């Protein structure tokens, strides 16, 4: 292992459309994303493969994804392993790859996040997703991730007297951006008043919750001195990386509406990058629910505790706002392929920083923050990307 002191570069990216892929297997979804990432990287050969996934064993009856996918794309013999951290699995896998390259252990690392949620349906799917919670004290009582988030959201609304109608800005922003993302599950903006009129369950309505879906996204990381001859993409660098855990159970936290792991992961990634959150040009946050969106903004320091809901305005979080979020639709409109979500964020942030985001482009984007969360921020993975 030779010590490496240079930059870790995102040499290639690939993604599939997010949706219900009844005709594709988990293997086929991952293959498509991996091959696109390798092509984008000029055919660069990875030395290791990290797979971000949550449900394959439960839903697809498939373990050992590292071996399966290395074989499927002609990389037999390389190191390959699955990384699981609930719906932060993609971000956790990206961190493992970053550390491998940054440490000098390898020169190139391939990361793919893949999920085939539709291999289960109905109650079986709900039960599988609920395994991201505490099995003994939360899931066993019938709680689901959405149900638990709804309980916390109810407490947030009461404790901070948030304007319920104003929160429409979060899904409206996501769907407005998703409308021009060809890989998004939902490609239509919300009409005024749609959010307020949507069917409601507990304190959430239809647009407060991101849809679980199938999809795969891949990123190929490389040392700068290993980029292939003729590679002409704008070099996007990973300059900050952090992964932090909190208690798995909400009832073990002193303040259930303060997500410490989310805060610490942003602080750690920004400290490594030598920047402050206010320097960020856009934030790909983990808007699995409206509660996640609000608490993520507060944890990242963009709002004080209890005031994140006030940011739900186009001039703040829109593409031309102070801190653009969910620039390709986020989890709400692009869809939430669980273990793959963190890699979709990395792909989308790379497109922003390359200036290849088309109608979704944040002008003059030079610095991006991405963060994915496992459950109620029991795991938080954050990365800072720059050009």
DRENTOR-452569 format. One record per residue (C-alpha): residue number from 1; residue in one letter; chain; x, y, z. Coordinates in steps of 0.02 Angstrom, whole numbers, padded with zeros to 5 digits. Example, Ala and Ser with C-alpha at 12.3 -4.5 7.8 and 13.67 -1.06 7.14 Angstrom:
# residues 2
REC    nr   rest   kette       xx       yy       zz
REC     1      a       A    00615   -00225    00390
REC     2      s       A    00684   -00053    00357
//
This chain:
# residues 387
REC    nr   rest   kette       xx       yy       zz
REC     1      x       A    00000    00000    00000
REC     2      x       A    00074    00166   -00054
REC     3      x       A    00026    00322    00041
REC     4      x       A   -00084    00438   -00062
REC     5      x       A   -00100    00624   -00028
REC     6      x       A   -00194    00680   -00184
REC     7      x       A   -00378    00702   -00222
REC     8      x       A   -00509    00566   -00236
REC     9      x       A   -00596    00595   -00403
REC    10      x       A   -00768    00538   -00461
REC    11      x       A   -00712    00467   -00627
REC    12      x       A   -00876    00391   -00683
REC    13      x       A   -01062    00390   -00643
REC    14      x       A   -01210    00285   -00697
REC    15      x       A   -01392    00266   -00649
REC    16      x       A   -01553    00181   -00699
REC    17      x       A   -01724    00261   -00697
REC    18      x       A   -01809    00245   -00528
REC    19      x       A   -01975    00156   -00528
REC    20      x       A   -02062   -00012   -00522
REC    21      x       A   -01950   -00124   -00627
REC    22      x       A   -02052   -00283   -00629
REC    23      x       A   -01958   -00348   -00781
REC    24      x       A   -01782   -00325   -00712
REC    25      x       A   -01690   -00421   -00577
REC    26      x       A   -01579   -00342   -00444
REC    27      x       A   -01431   -00409   -00542
REC    28      x       A   -01487   -00327   -00705
REC    29      x       A   -01520   -00158   -00622
REC    30      x       A   -01346   -00155   -00546
REC    31      x       A   -01262   -00212   -00707
REC    32      x       A   -01341   -00069   -00804
REC    33      x       A   -01280    00063   -00681
REC    34      x       A   -01106   -00012   -00665
REC    35      x       A   -01077   -00024   -00852
REC    36      x       A   -01132    00156   -00875
REC    37      x       A   -01014    00215   -00737
REC    38      x       A   -00867    00120   -00812
REC    39      x       A   -00905    00190   -00985
REC    40      x       A   -00915    00366   -00912
REC    41      x       A   -00745    00334   -00832
REC    42      x       A   -00665    00288   -00997
REC    43      x       A   -00662    00102   -00957
REC    44      x       A   -00563    00125   -00795
REC    45      x       A   -00541   -00041   -00706
REC    46      x       A   -00592   -00045   -00521
REC    47      x       A   -00493   -00142   -00393
REC    48      x       A   -00634   -00158   -00265
REC    49      x       A   -00823   -00159   -00269
REC    50      x       A   -00936   -00098   -00129
REC    51      x       A   -01123   -00132   -00144
REC    52      x       A   -01247   -00026   -00046
REC    53      x       A   -01405   -00126   -00016
REC    54      x       A   -01535   -00154    00119
REC    55      x       A   -01666   -00278    00059
REC    56      x       A   -01584   -00406   -00056
REC    57      x       A   -01582   -00547    00071
REC    58      x       A   -01762   -00516    00123
REC    59      x       A   -01840   -00463   -00041
REC    60      x       A   -01734   -00538   -00179
REC    61      x       A   -01675   -00694   -00085
REC    62      x       A   -01498   -00648   -00133
REC    63      x       A   -01346   -00625   -00022
REC    64      x       A   -01162   -00607   -00069
REC    65      x       A   -01195   -00464   -00190
REC    66      x       A   -01010   -00421   -00202
REC    67      x       A   -00972   -00587   -00285
REC    68      x       A   -01133   -00589   -00387
REC    69      x       A   -01104   -00418   -00465
REC    70      x       A   -00917   -00431   -00488
REC    71      x       A   -00949   -00590   -00587
REC    72      x       A   -01093   -00512   -00683
REC    73      x       A   -00987   -00367   -00749
REC    74      x       A   -00829   -00465   -00785
REC    75      x       A   -00731   -00418   -00630
REC    76      x       A   -00709   -00590   -00551
REC    77      x       A   -00564   -00591   -00430
REC    78      x       A   -00580   -00414   -00361
REC    79      x       A   -00628   -00378   -00183
REC    80      x       A   -00816   -00362   -00168
REC    81      x       A   -00930   -00340   -00018
REC    82      x       A   -01104   -00278    00029
REC    83      x       A   -01123   -00129    00146
REC    84      x       A   -01286   -00118    00244
REC    85      x       A   -01345    00031    00345
REC    86      x       A   -01532    00032    00308
REC    87      x       A   -01573    00173    00187
REC    88      x       A   -01403    00250    00221
REC    89      x       A   -01321    00097    00141
REC    90      x       A   -01274    00191   -00018
REC    91      x       A   -01189    00331    00077
REC    92      x       A   -01100    00206    00190
REC    93      x       A   -01036    00110    00038
REC    94      x       A   -00975    00273   -00039
REC    95      x       A   -00879    00311    00120
REC    96      x       A   -00798    00138    00119
REC    97      x       A   -00741    00166   -00060
REC    98      x       A   -00679    00341   -00021
REC    99      x       A   -00577    00278    00126
REC   100      x       A   -00504    00137    00023
REC   101      x       A   -00439    00257   -00110
REC   102      x       A   -00391    00397    00009
REC   103      x       A   -00290    00280    00119
REC   104      x       A   -00189    00216   -00026
REC   105      x       A   -00254    00038   -00005
REC   106      x       A   -00320    00042   -00184
REC   107      x       A   -00309    00160   -00332
REC   108      x       A   -00486    00137   -00397
REC   109      x       A   -00649    00086   -00313
REC   110      x       A   -00821    00053   -00384
REC   111      x       A   -00977    00086   -00281
REC   112      x       A   -01152    00034   -00332
REC   113      x       A   -01313    00057   -00236
REC   114      x       A   -01453   -00059   -00291
REC   115      x       A   -01625   -00103   -00226
REC   116      x       A   -01767   -00210   -00292
REC   117      x       A   -01907   -00159   -00175
REC   118      x       A   -02043   -00232   -00287
REC   119      x       A   -01980   -00409   -00258
REC   120      x       A   -02097   -00397   -00108
REC   121      x       A   -02273   -00327   -00103
REC   122      x       A   -02401   -00279    00027
REC   123      x       A   -02372   -00322    00209
REC   124      x       A   -02214   -00419    00169
REC   125      x       A   -02135   -00262    00097
REC   126      x       A   -02187   -00156    00247
REC   127      x       A   -02116   -00286    00366
REC   128      x       A   -01950   -00292    00274
REC   129      x       A   -01929   -00103    00275
REC   130      x       A   -01975   -00097    00460
REC   131      x       A   -01818   -00196    00498
REC   132      x       A   -01721   -00032    00493
REC   133      x       A   -01804    00006    00662
REC   134      x       A   -01773   -00078    00830
REC   135      x       A   -01848   -00252    00807
REC   136      x       A   -01886   -00278    00992
REC   137      x       A   -01952   -00109    01043
REC   138      x       A   -02019   -00025    00885
REC   139      x       A   -02056   -00145    00743
REC   140      x       A   -02126   -00276    00863
REC   141      x       A   -02254   -00147    00918
REC   142      x       A   -02313   -00122    00741
REC   143      x       A   -02214    00035    00701
REC   144      x       A   -02153    00067    00525
REC   145      x       A   -02026    00200    00473
REC   146      x       A   -02166    00309    00403
REC   147      x       A   -02274    00280    00556
REC   148      x       A   -02135    00328    00675
REC   149      x       A   -02092    00482    00571
REC   150      x       A   -02276    00533    00576
REC   151      x       A   -02277    00523    00767
REC   152      x       A   -02121    00633    00774
REC   153      x       A   -02197    00752    00647
REC   154      x       A   -02352    00770    00755
REC   155      x       A   -02241    00815    00903
REC   156      x       A   -02143    00938    00795
REC   157      x       A   -02302    01027    00738
REC   158      x       A   -02364    01044    00917
REC   159      x       A   -02198    01090    00997
REC   160      x       A   -02146    01222    00871
REC   161      x       A   -02318    01279    00811
REC   162      x       A   -02265    01256    00630
REC   163      x       A   -02378    01320    00492
REC   164      x       A   -02443    01156    00417
REC   165      x       A   -02489    01236    00252
REC   166      x       A   -02318    01314    00229
REC   167      x       A   -02237    01142    00232
REC   168      x       A   -02307    01115    00057
REC   169      x       A   -02149    01199   -00005
REC   170      x       A   -02045    01043    00024
REC   171      x       A   -02140    00923   -00091
REC   172      x       A   -02180    01064   -00212
REC   173      x       A   -01994    01099   -00232
REC   174      x       A   -01955    00914   -00254
REC   175      x       A   -02089    00885   -00385
REC   176      x       A   -02046    01044   -00479
REC   177      x       A   -01867    00981   -00495
REC   178      x       A   -01918    00802   -00530
REC   179      x       A   -02022    00861   -00678
REC   180      x       A   -01863    00884   -00781
REC   181      x       A   -01772    00729   -00721
REC   182      x       A   -01790    00588   -00847
REC   183      x       A   -01742    00461   -00714
REC   184      x       A   -01871    00518   -00586
REC   185      x       A   -02018    00412   -00536
REC   186      x       A   -02134    00563   -00540
REC   187      x       A   -02105    00692   -00676
REC   188      x       A   -02243    00815   -00645
REC   189      x       A   -02248    00974   -00541
REC   190      x       A   -02384    00995   -00411
REC   191      x       A   -02522    01118   -00449
REC   192      x       A   -02557    01251   -00318
REC   193      x       A   -02668    01180   -00181
REC   194      x       A   -02633    00998   -00224
REC   195      x       A   -02534    00969   -00064
REC   196      x       A   -02670    01041    00047
REC   197      x       A   -02805    00936   -00037
REC   198      x       A   -02710    00770   -00033
REC   199      x       A   -02775    00622    00065
REC   200      x       A   -02707    00623    00242
REC   201      x       A   -02658    00483    00361
REC   202      x       A   -02612    00533    00537
REC   203      x       A   -02511    00694    00516
REC   204      x       A   -02439    00650    00345
REC   205      x       A   -02525    00662    00178
REC   206      x       A   -02484    00580    00013
REC   207      x       A   -02349    00707   -00031
REC   208      x       A   -02262    00703    00137
REC   209      x       A   -02190    00530    00106
REC   210      x       A   -02065    00474   -00027
REC   211      x       A   -02113    00317   -00125
REC   212      x       A   -02004    00162   -00104
REC   213      x       A   -01943    00102   -00273
REC   214      x       A   -01820    00000   -00375
REC   215      x       A   -01660    00072   -00446
REC   216      x       A   -01471    00067   -00457
REC   217      x       A   -01338    00203   -00462
REC   218      x       A   -01150    00185   -00473
REC   219      x       A   -00995    00291   -00446
REC   220      x       A   -00816    00248   -00490
REC   221      x       A   -00685    00333   -00380
REC   222      x       A   -00504    00352   -00431
REC   223      x       A   -00340    00429   -00383
REC   224      x       A   -00307    00580   -00491
REC   225      x       A   -00147    00503   -00561
REC   226      x       A   -00242    00348   -00619
REC   227      x       A   -00371    00433   -00731
REC   228      x       A   -00367    00359   -00907
REC   229      x       A   -00285    00450   -01050
REC   230      x       A   -00412    00552   -01145
REC   231      x       A   -00535    00561   -01000
REC   232      x       A   -00617    00731   -01022
REC   233      x       A   -00748    00747   -00886
REC   234      x       A   -00736    00894   -00766
REC   235      x       A   -00648    00819   -00614
REC   236      x       A   -00768    00814   -00467
REC   237      x       A   -00676    00784   -00303
REC   238      x       A   -00737    00705   -00142
REC   239      x       A   -00661    00823   -00014
REC   240      x       A   -00758    00777    00143
REC   241      x       A   -00832    00616    00210
REC   242      x       A   -00912    00567    00374
REC   243      x       A   -01023    00430    00444
REC   244      x       A   -01101    00441    00617
REC   245      x       A   -01223    00333    00715
REC   246      x       A   -01353    00375    00846
REC   247      x       A   -01464    00264    00952
REC   248      x       A   -01569    00147    00846
REC   249      x       A   -01723    00176    00953
REC   250      x       A   -01798    00349    00964
REC   251      x       A   -01850    00321    01145
REC   252      x       A   -01666    00311    01195
REC   253      x       A   -01633    00490    01139
REC   254      x       A   -01643    00639    01254
REC   255      x       A   -01718    00748    01116
REC   256      x       A   -01808    00648    00981
REC   257      x       A   -01825    00802    00870
REC   258      x       A   -01639    00837    00871
REC   259      x       A   -01546    00717    00756
REC   260      x       A   -01368    00719    00822
REC   261      x       A   -01296    00596    00696
REC   262      x       A   -01360    00702    00552
REC   263      x       A   -01281    00856    00629
REC   264      x       A   -01115    00773    00671
REC   265      x       A   -01098    00694    00499
REC   266      x       A   -01117    00864    00413
REC   267      x       A   -00996    00943    00535
REC   268      x       A   -00870    00804    00508
REC   269      x       A   -00880    00808    00318
REC   270      x       A   -00870    00999    00314
REC   271      x       A   -00725    01002    00436
REC   272      x       A   -00628    00879    00329
REC   273      x       A   -00668    00982    00174
REC   274      x       A   -00616    01144    00260
REC   275      x       A   -00783    01228    00225
REC   276      x       A   -00938    01282    00320
REC   277      x       A   -01117    01233    00278
REC   278      x       A   -01150    01413    00225
REC   279      x       A   -01020    01391    00087
REC   280      x       A   -01121    01250    00006
REC   281      x       A   -01204    01286   -00162
REC   282      x       A   -01335    01147   -00148
REC   283      x       A   -01389    01012   -00026
REC   284      x       A   -01453    00842   -00078
REC   285      x       A   -01543    00794    00081
REC   286      x       A   -01635    00637    00133
REC   287      x       A   -01817    00689    00115
REC   288      x       A   -01892    00518    00150
REC   289      x       A   -02032    00616    00235
REC   290      x       A   -02066    00799    00266
REC   291      x       A   -02003    00772    00443
REC   292      x       A   -01836    00711    00374
REC   293      x       A   -01824    00866    00264
REC   294      x       A   -01857    00985    00407
REC   295      x       A   -01741    00902    00533
REC   296      x       A   -01603    00879    00404
REC   297      x       A   -01600    01065    00368
REC   298      x       A   -01593    01102    00554
REC   299      x       A   -01458    00972    00585
REC   300      x       A   -01352    01041    00443
REC   301      x       A   -01359    01214    00520
REC   302      x       A   -01466    01299    00389
REC   303      x       A   -01600    01335    00520
REC   304      x       A   -01612    01342    00708
REC   305      x       A   -01700    01205    00805
REC   306      x       A   -01888    01214    00774
REC   307      x       A   -01871    01334    00626
REC   308      x       A   -01827    01219    00481
REC   309      x       A   -02006    01224    00419
REC   310      x       A   -01987    01409    00383
REC   311      x       A   -01864    01370    00241
REC   312      x       A   -02000    01291    00133
REC   313      x       A   -02001    01436    00010
REC   314      x       A   -01942    01443   -00173
REC   315      x       A   -01823    01587   -00138
REC   316      x       A   -01737    01480   -00006
REC   317      x       A   -01737    01299   -00066
REC   318      x       A   -01780    01315   -00252
REC   319      x       A   -01651    01292   -00389
REC   320      x       A   -01615    01479   -00385
REC   321      x       A   -01633    01493   -00197
REC   322      x       A   -01511    01521   -00056
REC   323      x       A   -01484    01335   -00026
REC   324      x       A   -01557    01228   -00167
REC   325      x       A   -01614    01056   -00110
REC   326      x       A   -01676    00898   -00197
REC   327      x       A   -01614    00970   -00360
REC   328      x       A   -01666    00818   -00463
REC   329      x       A   -01824    00787   -00364
REC   330      x       A   -01751    00713   -00206
REC   331      x       A   -01825    00557   -00131
REC   332      x       A   -02000    00629   -00145
REC   333      x       A   -02008    00644   -00335
REC   334      x       A   -01858    00544   -00398
REC   335      x       A   -01910    00402   -00283
REC   336      x       A   -01826    00316   -00136
REC   337      x       A   -01736    00155   -00184
REC   338      x       A   -01678    00134   -00004
REC   339      x       A   -01500    00063   -00008
REC   340      x       A   -01467    00147   -00176
REC   341      x       A   -01524    00322   -00125
REC   342      x       A   -01353    00383   -00067
REC   343      x       A   -01275    00340   -00235
REC   344      x       A   -01413    00429   -00330
REC   345      x       A   -01370    00583   -00228
REC   346      x       A   -01186    00564   -00275
REC   347      x       A   -01228    00545   -00460
REC   348      x       A   -01344    00695   -00458
REC   349      x       A   -01219    00803   -00364
REC   350      x       A   -01084    00754   -00489
REC   351      x       A   -01196    00809   -00633
REC   352      x       A   -01224    00976   -00546
REC   353      x       A   -01038    01005   -00519
REC   354      x       A   -00994    00953   -00697
REC   355      x       A   -01122    01077   -00761
REC   356      x       A   -01218    00935   -00843
REC   357      x       A   -01383    00950   -00748
REC   358      x       A   -01481    01028   -00891
REC   359      x       A   -01643    01109   -00833
REC   360      x       A   -01600    01057   -00655
REC   361      x       A   -01436    01151   -00654
REC   362      x       A   -01391    01257   -00503
REC   363      x       A   -01297    01404   -00576
REC   364      x       A   -01111    01413   -00539
REC   365      x       A   -01117    01259   -00427
REC   366      x       A   -00943    01226   -00357
REC   367      x       A   -00978    01144   -00190
REC   368      x       A   -01111    01015   -00148
REC   369      x       A   -01165    00926    00010
REC   370      x       A   -01252    00757    00005
REC   371      x       A   -01322    00664    00154
REC   372      x       A   -01420    00503    00171
REC   373      x       A   -01498    00438    00331
REC   374      x       A   -01535    00265    00397
REC   375      x       A   -01705    00260    00480
REC   376      x       A   -01733    00407    00597
REC   377      x       A   -01553    00464    00570
REC   378      x       A   -01488    00315    00668
REC   379      x       A   -01351    00316    00537
REC   380      x       A   -01300    00471    00441
REC   381      x       A   -01176    00477    00298
REC   382      x       A   -01123    00646    00228
REC   383      x       A   -01003    00694    00089
REC   384      x       A   -00942    00859    00019
REC   385      x       A   -00905    00862   -00168
REC   386      x       A   -00814    01002   -00259
REC   387      x       A   -00741    01057   -00426
//
